[in-house]
C-alpha cells in the first residue's frame, strides 16, 4: 500500500522550485498552482539535488544567489542527474556573465526578479511543451469593493496582478506617484488574502521621526511594536524609501531571519507579518545614490506593482469622479455634460487624491445638485479649452514620442522586456503596463 502511495506522489512531481527566500517560494507556488501546475519547493541547492535523486521532475526553477550551493552549481549537478531537465534561473542581480554561463550550461531561460508573471508562465509552458500563452486570471470575475474603480485596461491589469499575488505570503512593492491609489491596492491584497480576518497595520516612514520609527516597528520591553501586532496579518510600510539607514538594517534582518529584538529586551521575538511596501520615489535611484540598501530593496521587491498616474489611465477619471460625488451626496448629485471635457482634459498632477478633493468641493458648491463647470476649481474649468489652446496636442505629441521610443527600444532588444526596461530606466512592471495600453490601442501586436 505504501509503495502505491509513493508512486502516486512521484507522479504528481512536476515543477521543482529552489529558492532560499520563503516569500519568493510562496509567490511561485501560489501563482503556478493557480495556473494548474503542481510545484514542489525547497530552500537550497542541496535539498534540490536530494529531490532530483528521488525522482524526475518536468522542470526546475532556481534562484541564482543562495547560501551554500548557488543556482549555477545546482544547475550543473542537476544536468548530471537529468541531462534533459529544463531549468529556468531567476535572480535579483542582472549579471550578464552569469547569464551567459547559465545558457552555456543549458538553462532554458534567465529571468530577473521581481519576476514578471507573464514571462514566467511563458517560460514554464515552453519548457512543458504547452502552446497556450493565455494567463488564467481572476479578471473575468473580478469582484472589487465598491470604492475600487478599475475601468481602464491598465488598472484592470494591476488588480489582476494584485489578486494573483494576494493568496501568497510574498512581499509586494507598490510604486507610483503620490495619490495614485497605492493604499487601495495594498488594502485589496490584504482583504483578498487568508489574513483578511486580522487587522491591517500601516506605518508611514516619511512622517515618523528617525528616533520613533524603531519603537513603532519593533516595540520595546514594555510595549508591542507593529511587527508583533501584525503577526498573521499584514504590515504596510508606506514610503519605505524614507526609512533611516539603521532601521533599514534591522528590517533586512527581520526579513532574512523572521525574528527581532525589541528595544531594551534581552529576548528575540518572532514575527509572521506579511510585508507590503510602498514608495513614490524611485528606489532604484535611491540604491544607486547610496540612500537605500540594495539587499533590502531586492528582498522587499519580490513582486512589484507599478501604478500609473491618473493622466495615463484617463478611462478611470469619470468613473472615479462619479463614485466620489455619489459618496458625498448619497447618490443625489450628477454631472452636466459640459463637465466631462473639464475632468478628462485636466492633467490631475495630484492624481486620485486631487480628483476626490475637487469632487468634494464641487458637491458643496452645487449644494448636492447638478454639478456644472463653474463648481469645479478654476484650473480644472480651464482644461475644457485645452484642445483650442494646443495644450492637448502637445500632450499627445509627447505621448507619441514616448510610445515610439519604447516600442523602438523593444524591437532593438528583440522583445526582451527586462533589457528594454533597463535601457529605458523604468521598472519592468511599469513597462508591462505601458505595453498593455499600447496593445489595447492597437499599436502593439505580439505573437
NUDREN-459837 format. One line per 10 residues: their letters; for each residue x, y, z of C-alpha. Coordinates in nm, 2 decimals. Example, Ala and Ser with C-alpha at 12.3 -4.5 7.8 and 13.67 -1.06 7.14 Angstrom:
NUDREN-459837
as> 1.23/-0.45/0.78; 1.37/-0.11/0.71
end
This chain:
NUDREN-459837
xxxxxxxxxx> 0.00/0.00/0.00; 0.28/0.24/0.09; 0.46/0.17/-0.24; 0.14/0.26/-0.43; 0.12/0.59/-0.24; 0.49/0.66/-0.31; 0.44/0.60/-0.68; 0.13/0.83/-0.68; 0.33/1.10/-0.51; 0.61/1.08/-0.76
xxxxxxxxxx> 0.36/1.11/-1.05; 0.25/1.45/-0.91; 0.60/1.59/-0.92; 0.60/1.85/-1.19; 0.80/2.17/-1.12; 1.08/2.19/-0.86; 1.12/2.54/-0.71; 1.46/2.62/-0.55; 1.49/2.95/-0.35; 1.62/3.05/-0.01
xxxxxxxxxx> 1.35/3.32/0.02; 1.02/3.20/0.17; 0.84/3.49/0.02; 0.96/3.41/-0.33; 0.87/3.04/-0.28; 0.53/3.14/-0.17; 0.47/3.36/-0.47; 0.58/3.10/-0.72; 0.39/2.82/-0.55; 0.07/3.02/-0.53
xxxxxxxxxx> 0.09/3.15/-0.89; 0.19/2.82/-1.05; -0.08/2.63/-0.86; -0.34/2.89/-0.98; -0.23/2.82/-1.33; -0.29/2.44/-1.29; 0.07/2.33/-1.22; 0.20/2.11/-0.93; 0.50/2.27/-0.77; 0.74/2.13/-0.51
xxxxxxxxxx> 0.95/2.38/-0.31; 1.29/2.35/-0.14; 1.51/2.62/0.01; 1.86/2.52/-0.11; 2.05/2.36/-0.39; 2.15/2.07/-0.17; 1.78/1.99/-0.10; 1.70/2.02/-0.47; 1.96/1.76/-0.56; 1.80/1.52/-0.30
xxxxxxxxxx> 1.46/1.57/-0.46; 1.61/1.51/-0.80; 1.78/1.19/-0.69; 1.44/1.07/-0.55; 1.27/1.11/-0.89; 1.23/1.31/-1.20; 1.06/1.65/-1.24; 0.94/1.81/-1.57; 1.14/2.13/-1.50; 1.33/2.32/-1.23
xxxxxxxxxx> 1.31/2.69/-1.14; 1.61/2.80/-0.93; 1.73/3.12/-0.77; 2.09/3.20/-0.87; 2.23/3.35/-0.55; 2.17/3.12/-0.25; 2.37/3.04/0.06; 2.58/2.73/0.01; 2.53/2.58/-0.34; 2.45/2.85/-0.59
xxxxxxxxxx> 2.19/2.82/-0.86; 2.45/2.77/-1.13; 2.62/2.49/-0.93; 2.27/2.34/-0.87; 2.21/2.36/-1.25; 2.53/2.17/-1.33; 2.46/1.89/-1.08; 2.10/1.87/-1.20; 2.22/1.83/-1.55; 2.44/1.53/-1.45
xxxxxxxxxx> 2.13/1.37/-1.29; 1.88/1.46/-1.56; 2.05/1.58/-1.88; 1.73/1.69/-2.05; 1.57/1.86/-1.75; 1.45/2.22/-1.85; 1.59/2.47/-1.59; 1.48/2.83/-1.55; 1.71/3.06/-1.35; 1.59/3.37/-1.17
xxxxxxxxxx> 1.79/3.64/-0.99; 1.76/3.98/-0.84; 2.10/4.07/-0.98; 2.14/4.13/-1.35; 2.48/3.97/-1.42; 2.55/3.92/-1.79; 2.85/3.70/-1.72; 2.64/3.46/-1.51; 2.36/3.47/-1.77; 2.60/3.36/-2.05
xxxxxxxxxx> 2.74/3.09/-1.83; 2.39/2.97/-1.74; 2.29/2.95/-2.11; 2.61/2.75/-2.19; 2.52/2.51/-1.91; 2.18/2.46/-2.07; 1.95/2.68/-1.88; 1.61/2.73/-2.05; 1.59/3.10/-1.97; 1.72/3.36/-1.73
xxxxxxxxxx> 1.46/3.59/-1.56; 1.52/3.89/-1.33; 1.35/3.95/-1.00; 1.09/4.08/-0.94; 0.96/3.81/-1.17; 0.72/3.91/-1.44; 0.44/3.65/-1.40; 0.35/3.66/-1.77; 0.72/3.59/-1.87; 0.74/3.32/-1.61
xxxxxxxxxx> 0.43/3.15/-1.74; 0.55/3.17/-2.09; 0.88/3.01/-2.00; 0.71/2.73/-1.80; 0.47/2.65/-2.08; 0.76/2.65/-2.33; 0.95/2.40/-2.11; 0.65/2.18/-2.06; 0.56/2.18/-2.43; 0.24/2.38/-2.39
xxxxxxxxxx> 0.15/2.62/-2.67; -0.12/2.83/-2.50; 0.01/3.15/-2.36; -0.31/3.28/-2.21; -0.28/3.37/-1.84; -0.56/3.23/-1.63; -0.68/3.52/-1.42; -0.95/3.64/-1.19; -1.02/3.94/-1.42; -1.32/3.77/-1.59
xxxxxxxxxx> -1.50/3.75/-1.25; -1.33/4.05/-1.08; -1.52/4.13/-0.77; -1.39/4.45/-0.62; -1.51/4.66/-0.33; -1.74/4.95/-0.43; -1.47/5.21/-0.36; -1.23/5.04/-0.61; -1.26/5.16/-0.97; -1.10/4.96/-1.25
xxxxxxxxxx> -1.23/5.10/-1.58; -0.91/5.12/-1.78; -0.72/4.82/-1.91; -0.41/4.92/-1.72; -0.60/4.94/-1.39; -0.76/4.60/-1.45; -0.42/4.45/-1.52; -0.29/4.59/-1.19; -0.58/4.45/-0.99; -0.54/4.12/-1.17
xxxxxxxxxx> -0.18/4.10/-1.05; -0.28/4.21/-0.70; -0.54/3.93/-0.68; -0.29/3.68/-0.82; -0.03/3.76/-0.55; -0.28/3.81/-0.26; -0.31/3.44/-0.15; 0.06/3.41/-0.11; 0.28/3.53/0.17; 0.52/3.71/-0.06
xxxxxxxxxx> 0.64/4.07/-0.01; 0.50/4.32/-0.25; 0.64/4.66/-0.35; 0.38/4.91/-0.48; 0.53/5.21/-0.66; 0.37/5.52/-0.81; 0.32/5.90/-0.78; 0.16/6.04/-0.47; -0.22/5.99/-0.47; -0.24/5.72/-0.74
xxxxxxxxxx> -0.40/5.47/-0.51; -0.12/5.27/-0.36; -0.30/5.23/-0.03; -0.61/5.10/-0.20; -0.41/4.83/-0.38; -0.24/4.73/-0.05; -0.57/4.70/0.12; -0.71/4.49/-0.16; -0.42/4.25/-0.13; -0.48/4.21/0.24
xxxxxxxxxx> -0.86/4.17/0.21; -0.81/3.91/-0.06; -0.56/3.71/0.14; -0.60/3.44/0.40; -0.50/3.71/0.66; -0.81/3.92/0.59; -0.97/3.83/0.92; -0.69/4.02/1.10; -0.64/4.40/1.12; -0.42/4.56/0.86
xxxxxxxxxx> -0.15/4.77/1.01; 0.03/5.07/0.85; 0.32/5.30/0.93; 0.43/5.60/0.72; 0.81/5.60/0.72; 0.82/5.96/0.59; 0.62/6.11/0.88; 0.77/5.91/1.16; 1.09/6.05/1.31; 1.41/5.85/1.30
xxxxxxxxxx> 1.40/5.83/1.68; 1.05/5.68/1.69; 1.03/5.45/1.38; 1.22/5.17/1.55; 0.99/5.18/1.85; 0.69/5.18/1.62; 0.81/4.88/1.43; 0.99/4.67/1.68; 0.85/4.78/2.01; 1.03/4.77/2.35
xxxxxxxxxx> 1.04/4.56/2.65; 0.71/4.71/2.78; 0.52/4.78/2.46; 0.44/4.59/2.14; 0.56/4.71/1.80; 0.39/4.67/1.47; 0.58/4.36/1.38; 0.42/4.19/1.68; 0.08/4.34/1.63; 0.09/4.22/1.27
xxxxxxxxxx> 0.15/3.86/1.34; -0.06/3.65/1.10; -0.16/3.98/0.94; -0.02/4.24/0.70; 0.21/4.53/0.77; 0.22/4.81/0.52; 0.55/5.02/0.52; 0.44/5.34/0.34; 0.72/5.54/0.17; 0.97/5.28/0.27
xxxxxxxxxx> 1.24/5.48/0.09; 1.24/5.73/0.38; 1.34/5.46/0.63; 1.66/5.56/0.81; 1.97/5.35/0.75; 1.99/5.18/1.10; 1.62/5.09/1.06; 1.69/4.95/0.71; 1.94/4.72/0.86; 1.70/4.60/1.13
xxxxxxxxxx> 1.42/4.55/0.87; 1.65/4.34/0.65; 1.74/4.12/0.95; 1.37/4.06/1.02; 1.30/3.96/0.66; 1.60/3.73/0.65; 1.55/3.56/0.99; 1.19/3.61/1.09; 1.28/3.75/1.43; 1.39/4.07/1.60
xxxxxxxxxx> 1.48/4.20/1.94; 1.26/4.49/2.09; 1.45/4.78/2.24; 1.56/4.72/2.59; 1.48/4.35/2.57; 1.71/4.05/2.61; 1.49/3.81/2.42; 1.43/3.77/2.04; 1.07/3.78/1.92; 0.95/3.60/1.61
xxxxxxxxxx> 0.71/3.76/1.36; 0.48/3.61/1.09; 0.38/3.95/0.95; 0.35/3.98/0.57; 0.51/4.30/0.44; 0.38/4.53/0.17; 0.60/4.84/0.10; 0.50/5.15/-0.10; 0.71/5.43/-0.25; 0.65/5.74/-0.45
xxxxxxxxxx> 1.02/5.78/-0.51; 1.24/5.57/-0.75; 1.40/5.32/-0.51; 1.64/5.20/-0.78; 1.78/5.56/-0.80; 1.79/5.57/-0.42; 2.00/5.25/-0.42; 2.24/5.40/-0.68; 2.27/5.71/-0.47; 2.36/5.51/-0.16
xxxxxxxxxx> 2.04/5.61/0.02; 1.88/5.27/0.03; 2.03/4.93/0.08; 2.04/4.72/-0.24; 1.99/4.39/-0.05; 1.68/4.53/0.13; 1.54/4.66/-0.20; 1.57/4.31/-0.36; 1.42/4.15/-0.05; 1.12/4.39/-0.05
xxxxxxxxxx> 1.07/4.37/-0.42; 0.95/4.01/-0.46; 0.65/4.13/-0.66; 0.63/4.49/-0.79; 0.30/4.67/-0.88; 0.37/4.99/-1.07; 0.06/5.21/-1.06; 0.05/5.47/-1.34; -0.06/5.83/-1.29; -0.43/5.92/-1.34
xxxxxxxxxx> -0.34/6.10/-1.66; -0.21/5.77/-1.80; -0.54/5.59/-1.74; -0.79/5.85/-1.83; -1.08/5.60/-1.86; -1.08/5.59/-1.48; -1.14/5.96/-1.44; -1.52/5.98/-1.49; -1.60/5.66/-1.31; -1.39/5.78/-1.01
xxxxxxxxxx> -1.55/6.12/-1.02; -1.90/5.97/-1.03; -1.82/5.74/-0.74; -1.69/6.04/-0.53; -2.00/6.26/-0.59; -2.23/5.97/-0.51; -2.04/5.92/-0.18; -2.06/6.29/-0.09; -2.43/6.33/-0.17; -2.57/5.98/-0.11
xxxxxxxxxx> -2.63/5.93/-0.48; -2.82/6.26/-0.54; -2.57/6.46/-0.74; -2.50/6.43/-1.11; -2.28/6.59/-1.37; -2.38/6.82/-1.65; -2.25/6.71/-1.99; -2.01/7.01/-2.01; -1.82/6.88/-1.70; -1.68/6.58/-1.88
xxxxxxxxxx> -1.42/6.76/-2.10; -1.31/6.96/-1.80; -1.23/6.65/-1.60; -1.09/6.44/-1.88; -0.86/6.71/-2.02; -0.71/6.82/-1.69; -0.38/6.65/-1.61; -0.45/6.58/-1.24; -0.10/6.62/-1.10; -0.23/6.52/-0.76
xxxxxxxxxx> -0.39/6.21/-0.91; -0.69/6.05/-0.74; -0.64/6.24/-0.42; -0.67/6.57/-0.61; -0.98/6.44/-0.80; -1.15/6.34/-0.48; -1.09/6.69/-0.32; -1.22/6.86/-0.64; -1.54/6.65/-0.63; -1.59/6.72/-0.26
xxxxxxxxxx> -1.57/7.09/-0.34; -1.80/7.06/-0.64; -2.07/6.89/-0.44; -2.06/7.16/-0.18; -2.07/7.44/-0.44; -2.36/7.27/-0.62; -2.54/7.21/-0.29; -2.57/6.84/-0.38; -2.75/6.90/-0.70; -2.64/6.93/-1.07
xxxxxxxxxx> -2.27/6.99/-1.09; -2.17/7.25/-1.36; -1.82/7.35/-1.48; -1.84/7.67/-1.26; -1.85/7.44/-0.95; -1.50/7.30/-1.04; -1.17/7.46/-0.95; -1.06/7.73/-1.19; -0.77/7.53/-1.33; -1.00/7.23/-1.40
xxxxxxxxxx> -1.26/7.45/-1.57; -0.98/7.59/-1.80; -0.89/7.24/-1.91; -1.21/7.22/-2.12; -1.05/7.45/-2.38; -0.72/7.27/-2.38; -0.77/7.15/-2.74; -0.81/7.50/-2.86; -0.50/7.63/-2.68; -0.29/7.35/-2.83
xxxxxxxxxx> -0.20/7.21/-2.49; -0.38/6.88/-2.56; -0.20/6.85/-2.89; 0.13/6.90/-2.71; 0.04/6.62/-2.46; -0.05/6.39/-2.75; 0.29/6.46/-2.92; 0.48/6.38/-2.60; 0.28/6.06/-2.56; 0.36/5.97/-2.92
xxxxxxxxxx> 0.73/6.03/-2.87; 0.73/5.82/-2.56; 0.54/5.53/-2.73; 0.77/5.53/-3.03; 1.08/5.54/-2.81; 0.95/5.24/-2.60; 0.84/5.03/-2.90; 1.17/5.10/-3.09; 1.37/5.00/-2.78; 1.16/4.69/-2.75
xxxxxxxxxx> 1.24/4.60/-3.11; 1.61/4.68/-3.07; 1.62/4.44/-2.78; 1.44/4.16/-2.96; 1.13/4.20/-2.74; 1.33/4.13/-2.42; 1.13/4.33/-2.16; 1.39/4.31/-1.89; 1.67/4.46/-2.11; 1.43/4.72/-2.26
xxxxxxxxxx> 1.32/4.84/-1.91; 1.68/4.86/-1.80; 1.78/5.06/-2.11; 1.48/5.30/-2.06; 1.54/5.34/-1.69; 1.20/5.22/-1.58; 1.08/4.91/-1.39; 0.97/4.61/-1.59; 0.62/4.62/-1.44; 0.59/4.98/-1.55
xxxxxxxxxx> 0.69/4.88/-1.90; 0.44/4.59/-1.89; 0.16/4.82/-1.81; 0.25/5.07/-2.08; 0.27/4.78/-2.34; -0.08/4.67/-2.22; -0.20/5.02/-2.31; -0.04/5.01/-2.65; -0.18/4.67/-2.72; -0.53/4.79/-2.63
xxxxxxx> -0.49/5.10/-2.85; -0.37/4.88/-3.14; -0.01/4.99/-3.15; 0.14/4.66/-3.04; 0.08/4.31/-3.18; 0.28/4.04/-3.00; 0.29/3.68/-3.12
end
